Amino acid sequence: MSAGRLLFSPLRLGALTLANRIVFSAHLTNYAQDGLPSEQHAAYYAARAAGGAGLIITEEHSTHATDWPYEKLIHGFRPQAVAGYRRITEAVHAHGTPILAQLNHNGGQASSMYSRLPVWAPSPVPDPLFREVPKEVTTTEIADIVAGYAAVAGHCAQGGFDGVELQCSHSSIVRGFLSPATNLRTDAYGGPLHQRARILLEIIDAVREAIGPGRVLGVRLCGDELLEGGTTIEEAVRTARLVEATGKVDYINTSIGVATSTLYMIEASMSVPPGYALFVSNAIRKAVRLPVIGVGRIKDPVQAERALAEGHCDLVGVVRGQIADPDFAAKARAGHTPHIRTCLSCNQECVGRMGLNRWLGCIENPRAGREAIALPAPGPRPRRVLVVGGGPAGLQAAATAAQRGHQVTLYERGAATGGQVATAATAPSRAEFLDVVRNLLAECLRHGVEIRTGVEATAQSLRAQQPDAVVLATGARPQPPYWAGGLERIVDVRDVLEGRAAPAAGQRVLVVDELGFHQATSVAEVLADRGCRVRITTPGMVVGQDLGITLDLETYSVRAHAKGIEHATDQVVTGARPGPGKDGDGDGDVELDILTHTTGSIAQERYDWVVCAAQQAPEDALWQALKDAPFVVRRAGDCLAPRRAHAAVIEGHRAGAAL
């Protein structure tokens, strides 16, 4: 299906006419400074406007002083925010793109840590993440909440926004009122839906009066909370009809899940199919005449066009896709869909950084989060640059250097580029991770990088070419743990995934998780799929603990249970020796000493194989041989210090930009 017939058709949205149906929907960025919009906000949104987005909706603006769930929230209730709003809207309008501000009060999905005030909610039902009992708001406080929305809407109008969106979906006091799971009131704001929706209808009235008829007003609804006793799609449809009946709303946006207990379904990882939430917009669109925005991990223009063609929605929310490539829309419009740097849905630098209270970035786009910082100017003349290593660090270094006018040759000793990413992508539910390599390789080829695979670059061969600069991205090598003792049946995850070790069906395998990420869980799934009996042990409190940050833990846990993978926590392997073998004939099994942290006890356990997800050693022999070379030598990625793929991409970009 071609991407464009519907996707690039105009659409009337209240007083606005959108050039296309691609929406850069609201999402957190952590770019606020002291509760106010920053220059980085303006540069970030302007980059997506320049890239052709049809509509931009900013992250949430808090409507009340009781709402401060995370540090870097925009305090829209402060009049000082208006100056920052003007910087944002002027930067976006310079590209002819309309921009809306999202208004919100997070209600009980919050903490009093920052505000030092009780959190407000319709009923004293604690959120499962924050675990703080909220204060049940009085009718007087409800009126204060409604007035707060109107006041912030007025600030947004003063700041030049083309309208506002009311967040009533995944993290909102309004969603709390709408949901029978969190609204236990018996007054006029509780009970049947039309009473639970009363606060929403009052906010709509107040906000429309504040912004006037010439600005757009949208409402974002949760279609299914995925909670027992919570909002279902049937109730969401009824709420959408109530919203439309006001005659004061111009569109409805959609969402799924709750931003705490079912967050993994809001910002779904690559283990969840694209378009998974379109049933919500489909159902609402059938019930109302207002334009409806559909969402759900739509990562390329073909998927977006299909969502429109199949009648699921009138506009398509593409967030992570436009974080990864700000020019998503422009490339699609020009017919250059293969040039789009497609989102991996890895959640490492976007959702993951938010969870760590850091500013939003992107594993695919090293400029994300740094749009306001200018790159250094290219040197006075093109340089001859040699890059060694075809993983993400080397490919990014080569692509960046070539984009800046340098003549670049990349050497990869393997038969194909990809490095450890290619290995990781062979695991179940991880295939899309390979997109980072495909995208970077395509960029290299478009910008004239000469790629030489199957070639081992040596210090002698590099010196002989007399380059101006060399970037080393030679990666890392597996390193056995101190306790392994050289036993052949103790191997690295890469040995299994790359085929050098092959535990057989029926064999008992222990996976030792010392990294807390995809390495251990991925290899465990591979082995379980082969019929091995798999157990994962970790010194941490949770197997694959960092999967919680990227929202992969829930879906992995479901698969692990189905595959019979066992978990053991708070354990450290302290020793290993050859075991007697299954039949006492010494056929190669391994006996381990395993210390349990919580009790201090040491147990002996036997396995046919032990597979280690452990720290690697930098592959830096070439660096050692070239440190005194008569040309510039830079390192990027694991050969500098073994880490995750985002570090490789960022350092590759830095190396290429510095030449």
SVG drawing of the C-alpha trace seen along z (x, -y; Angstrom):
<svg xmlns="http://www.w3.org/2000/svg" viewBox="-26 -37 79 81">
<polyline fill="none" stroke="black" stroke-width="0.4" points="0.0,0.0 1.4,-3.4 1.8,-5.9 0.1,-9.1 -3.3,-9.1 -5.1,-9.7 -2.2,-10.5 -1.4,-13.7 -5.0,-14.8 -6.0,-18.0 -8.4,-17.9 -10.5,-20.6 -10.2,-20.6 -12.3,-23.4 -10.8,-26.7 -7.7,-24.9 -7.0,-23.2 -4.3,-20.6 -2.0,-19.9 -1.8,-16.2 -3.1,-13.6 0.2,-13.0 0.0,-14.1 3.0,-14.6 0.9,-13.7 1.6,-14.7 4.3,-13.0 6.7,-13.8 10.1,-15.3 11.5,-16.4 12.8,-19.5 11.2,-22.0 13.5,-24.2 12.2,-25.3 8.7,-24.4 8.7,-26.6 9.1,-25.8 12.7,-25.9 14.5,-26.8 14.9,-23.1 11.1,-22.7 11.0,-25.3 13.8,-23.6 12.4,-20.1 8.9,-20.9 10.2,-23.2 12.3,-20.3 9.1,-18.2 7.3,-21.1 10.1,-21.6 9.8,-17.9 6.3,-18.2 4.0,-17.1 0.4,-18.1 -0.3,-18.9 1.8,-19.1 0.4,-18.6 2.8,-19.5 3.4,-17.6 1.0,-18.2 0.8,-21.6 -0.2,-21.3 -3.4,-23.2 -3.1,-23.3 -0.4,-23.6 -1.5,-20.3 -0.4,-18.5 3.4,-17.9 4.0,-14.2 7.5,-14.5 10.2,-17.1 10.3,-18.6 6.6,-19.2 5.5,-22.4 3.6,-24.5 1.0,-26.0 -0.8,-27.6 2.1,-30.1 1.7,-33.2 5.5,-33.1 4.9,-30.2 3.4,-32.5 6.8,-33.8 8.0,-30.3 4.8,-29.4 5.4,-32.3 8.9,-30.9 7.5,-27.5 4.6,-28.7 6.6,-31.2 9.2,-28.5 6.6,-26.1 4.5,-28.6 7.6,-29.7 7.1,-26.4 3.4,-26.8 2.4,-24.1 -0.4,-24.4 0.4,-23.5 -1.9,-22.7 -1.0,-22.5 -2.2,-19.6 -3.8,-20.5 -3.8,-18.1 -4.1,-17.5 -2.6,-14.0 -4.8,-13.6 -4.1,-10.6 -1.5,-9.3 1.1,-11.4 3.3,-12.0 3.3,-14.8 7.1,-14.7 7.5,-17.8 4.4,-19.8 4.4,-18.9 0.6,-18.9 -1.8,-16.0 -2.5,-14.7 -6.1,-15.2 -8.4,-12.5 -12.2,-11.8 -11.9,-9.2 -9.2,-8.0 -8.0,-5.1 -4.2,-4.8 -2.4,-4.5 -0.5,-1.1 2.7,-2.9 2.8,-5.9 1.0,-4.1 -0.1,-7.3 -3.6,-7.7 -5.1,-10.8 -7.4,-13.4 -11.0,-13.1 -11.7,-16.5 -14.7,-18.5 -17.2,-20.1 -15.5,-23.5 -12.1,-21.9 -13.7,-20.5 -14.7,-24.0 -11.1,-25.1 -9.9,-22.4 -12.2,-23.5 -11.1,-27.1 -7.5,-26.0 -8.1,-24.4 -9.7,-27.6 -6.8,-29.7 -4.1,-27.6 -6.1,-27.6 -6.1,-31.4 -2.3,-31.3 -2.0,-29.1 -4.1,-31.4 -1.9,-34.3 1.1,-32.3 0.0,-31.8 -1.2,-28.2 -3.8,-27.3 -5.8,-25.5 -5.6,-23.0 -6.2,-19.3 -7.7,-18.0 -5.8,-15.0 -8.6,-12.7 -6.8,-9.5 -3.9,-7.6 -2.8,-9.9 -5.5,-12.4 -7.8,-13.4 -10.5,-13.5 -9.8,-9.9 -10.0,-9.2 -13.5,-10.6 -14.6,-8.8 -13.4,-5.4 -15.6,-3.3 -12.4,-1.7 -11.2,-5.0 -14.4,-7.1 -16.3,-5.7 -18.3,-9.0 -22.0,-9.0 -22.6,-12.7 -23.3,-14.4 -19.8,-13.6 -20.1,-9.8 -22.3,-6.9 -23.6,-6.6 -21.4,-7.7 -23.2,-10.9 -22.4,-12.0 -18.8,-10.7 -18.4,-12.7 -19.8,-15.9 -16.3,-17.3 -15.2,-16.8 -18.2,-18.5 -17.7,-21.4 -14.0,-21.7 -15.0,-21.7 -17.5,-24.6 -14.9,-26.6 -12.0,-26.0 -14.1,-26.8 -15.1,-30.1 -11.4,-30.8 -10.0,-30.2 -13.0,-31.5 -14.5,-30.0 -11.4,-30.6 -9.2,-28.0 -9.3,-24.2 -10.4,-22.2 -9.7,-18.4 -10.3,-15.7 -8.1,-12.7 -10.0,-9.7 -8.8,-6.3 -10.6,-3.5 -9.8,-0.7 -7.9,-1.0 -7.1,2.7 -8.1,2.8 -10.6,4.9 -13.7,2.8 -12.2,-0.1 -13.3,-1.9 -14.1,0.3 -14.5,-0.5 -18.2,-0.6 -18.0,-3.3 -15.4,-5.2 -17.8,-5.3 -20.6,-6.6 -18.2,-9.3 -17.2,-10.3 -20.9,-10.8 -21.3,-13.0 -18.3,-15.1 -19.6,-15.5 -23.0,-16.5 -21.5,-19.6 -21.0,-21.1 -17.8,-22.7 -15.1,-20.1 -13.4,-19.8 -11.8,-16.3 -11.3,-13.3 -7.9,-11.7 -7.5,-8.2 -5.4,-6.2 -5.2,-2.8 -4.2,-1.7 -3.3,-3.6 0.1,-5.4 1.0,-3.4 -0.3,0.1 -0.8,0.7 1.8,-1.7 3.4,1.0 0.4,0.9 0.5,-2.9 4.1,-3.1 4.3,0.5 7.7,2.1 8.5,4.0 7.0,7.2 3.5,5.7 2.2,5.6 1.9,2.2 -1.6,0.8 -2.6,2.7 -4.7,-0.2 -6.6,-1.1 -9.7,0.7 -10.2,-2.2 -10.3,-4.9 -12.3,-2.6 -15.1,-2.1 -15.2,-5.8 -15.1,-6.9 -18.2,-4.8 -20.1,-6.5 -19.3,-10.2 -18.9,-12.6 -15.9,-14.4 -12.5,-13.6 -10.7,-10.9 -7.0,-10.4 -5.8,-6.8 -2.6,-5.6 -0.7,-2.4 2.9,-1.9 2.4,-3.1 6.0,-3.4 5.9,-4.0 3.8,-5.8 2.4,-2.6 1.0,-1.5 -0.4,-5.0 -2.0,-5.0 -3.6,-1.6 -5.1,-2.8 -6.8,-5.6 -7.8,-3.5 -9.4,-0.8 -11.4,-3.5 -9.8,-3.2 -9.2,-6.9 -9.1,-10.3 -5.7,-11.3 -2.7,-9.2 -0.6,-9.8 3.1,-9.2 5.2,-10.0 8.2,-7.7 8.4,-7.6 8.9,-11.4 11.3,-11.4 13.5,-8.9 13.2,-10.9 11.9,-14.5 11.6,-14.4 9.2,-11.4 6.4,-13.3 8.5,-15.2 10.2,-12.0 6.9,-10.1 5.4,-13.0 8.3,-13.0 8.1,-9.3 11.3,-8.6 9.8,-6.2 12.8,-3.9 14.9,-6.9 12.9,-7.2 14.9,-6.3 12.2,-4.0 11.6,-3.8 12.7,-0.5 10.2,-0.7 13.1,0.3 12.0,-2.4 15.6,-2.8 16.1,-6.5 12.6,-7.8 10.4,-6.0 13.4,-4.6 15.0,-8.0 11.7,-9.5 11.5,-6.7 15.0,-7.7 14.1,-11.4 16.3,-12.3 15.5,-14.3 14.1,-12.5 16.5,-11.1 16.4,-8.4 18.7,-5.5 18.1,-6.1 18.5,-9.9 21.5,-11.2 20.2,-14.8 17.0,-14.1 17.0,-16.2 19.8,-18.3 18.1,-20.2 18.8,-23.5 22.6,-22.9 24.3,-23.6 26.7,-21.1 30.3,-22.3 31.0,-23.7 32.7,-21.3 36.4,-21.6 37.8,-23.8 38.3,-20.9 37.0,-17.4 39.0,-14.7 39.8,-11.1 38.3,-9.1 38.6,-5.4 36.1,-3.7 36.8,-0.3 33.7,1.7 30.3,2.0 28.2,2.0 26.0,-0.9 29.0,-3.0 30.9,-2.6 27.9,-3.0 26.8,-6.2 30.3,-7.6 30.6,-6.9 27.2,-8.3 27.8,-11.5 31.2,-12.1 29.9,-11.6 27.0,-13.9 29.4,-16.6 31.3,-16.2 34.1,-13.8 35.3,-10.9 34.6,-7.8 35.5,-4.1 34.2,-1.6 35.8,1.7 33.9,4.6 35.7,7.9 32.5,9.9 30.5,10.8 27.9,8.2 27.4,5.1 25.5,5.2 27.8,6.2 26.1,7.3 22.9,5.7 22.5,8.3 23.0,11.0 20.5,9.5 17.9,9.2 17.8,13.0 16.1,13.5 12.3,13.8 10.4,10.5 13.6,8.5 13.8,8.6 13.0,4.8 16.1,4.0 18.0,4.7 16.3,1.6 19.0,-0.6 21.6,1.1 19.5,1.2 18.7,-2.5 22.3,-3.5 23.6,-1.3 21.1,-3.0 22.3,-6.4 25.9,-5.5 25.2,-4.3 23.1,-7.3 25.9,-9.6 28.6,-7.8 30.3,-5.8 32.3,-2.9 31.5,0.2 34.0,3.1 32.9,6.2 34.9,9.3 38.0,7.1 40.2,7.2 41.7,3.8 45.1,3.8 47.3,1.1 49.7,1.7 47.0,1.5 45.5,-1.7 48.8,-3.4 49.7,-2.6 46.6,-4.5 47.8,-7.7 44.3,-8.8 43.4,-12.1 41.4,-10.4 40.5,-6.9 37.4,-6.1 37.7,-2.8 34.4,-1.1 35.7,2.5 33.3,3.5 33.8,5.8 34.5,9.5 32.9,11.9 34.8,12.3 34.1,15.3 33.4,14.5 36.1,15.0 34.5,18.2 34.1,19.9 37.4,21.8 37.8,22.4 35.1,25.0 33.8,25.6 30.2,25.8 30.3,22.3 29.6,20.0 28.5,16.4 25.1,15.5 26.8,14.6 28.2,18.1 24.6,19.4 23.0,16.7 25.9,16.9 25.9,20.7 29.2,21.6 27.4,23.4 24.3,25.4 22.6,26.8 20.2,29.5 16.6,30.2 16.0,31.7 19.3,30.4 19.2,28.3 20.6,24.8 21.3,22.1 21.4,18.5 23.3,16.1 21.9,12.6 24.5,10.1 23.4,7.3 19.7,7.0 18.7,6.4 17.7,8.3 20.8,10.5 19.7,13.1 16.0,13.1 16.5,13.3 18.9,16.3 16.6,17.9 13.7,17.7 15.9,19.1 16.9,22.1 13.4,22.7 12.1,22.7 14.7,25.4 13.3,27.5 15.9,26.9 14.9,26.7 15.9,23.1 16.5,21.3 17.7,17.7 19.5,16.6 20.5,13.0 22.1,11.1 19.3,8.6 15.9,8.5 14.3,9.1 15.4,11.0 16.0,8.6 15.3,5.7 15.9,3.0 13.2,4.4 10.9,2.6 12.3,-0.7 11.7,0.1 8.3,1.6 9.4,5.0 9.1,6.8 5.4,7.4 5.3,9.0 8.5,11.0 7.1,12.4 4.0,13.6 6.1,15.4 8.5,16.8 5.7,18.3 4.3,19.9 7.7,21.3 8.4,22.7 11.4,20.5 12.2,20.5 13.6,17.4 15.8,17.2 16.8,13.9 19.3,12.5 21.8,15.2 25.5,15.1 27.6,17.9 30.8,18.1 32.5,21.2 32.3,23.9 33.8,27.3 33.2,30.3 30.3,32.4 30.1,36.1 27.9,36.2 24.3,37.4 25.3,41.1 28.4,40.6 30.6,40.8 31.9,37.2 30.2,36.2 30.7,32.5 28.0,31.1 28.9,28.4 28.5,28.1 28.1,24.6 28.3,23.0 25.5,20.5 25.3,18.0 21.9,16.6 22.2,13.0 19.2,13.0 20.3,16.0 24.0,16.2 23.6,19.9 25.6,21.6 24.1,24.4 25.5,26.8 23.6,27.1 24.3,29.0 23.5,28.0 24.4,29.4 25.2,25.8 25.8,22.4 25.2,19.4 26.5,16.0 25.1,12.6 28.1,10.8 30.2,7.7 32.4,7.8 35.9,6.6 36.7,3.8 38.2,5.0 40.9,2.3 44.0,4.0 43.8,1.8 43.6,-1.3 46.6,-0.3 48.5,0.2 47.4,-3.2 47.7,-5.5 50.8,-7.2 49.7,-7.3 50.4,-10.5 46.7,-11.0 43.6,-11.6 42.3,-8.4 39.0,-8.3 37.1,-5.5 33.4,-5.0 31.2,-2.5 32.2,0.7 35.9,0.6 36.0,-2.5 33.8,-1.1 31.2,1.7 27.7,0.4 24.4,0.4 23.6,-0.5 22.5,-4.1 26.0,-4.9 27.5,-3.5 25.2,-5.6 25.8,-8.8 29.6,-8.3 29.6,-7.4 27.8,-10.7 30.2,-12.6 33.2,-11.1 31.9,-11.9 30.8,-15.4 34.2,-16.2 36.1,-15.6"/>
</svg>
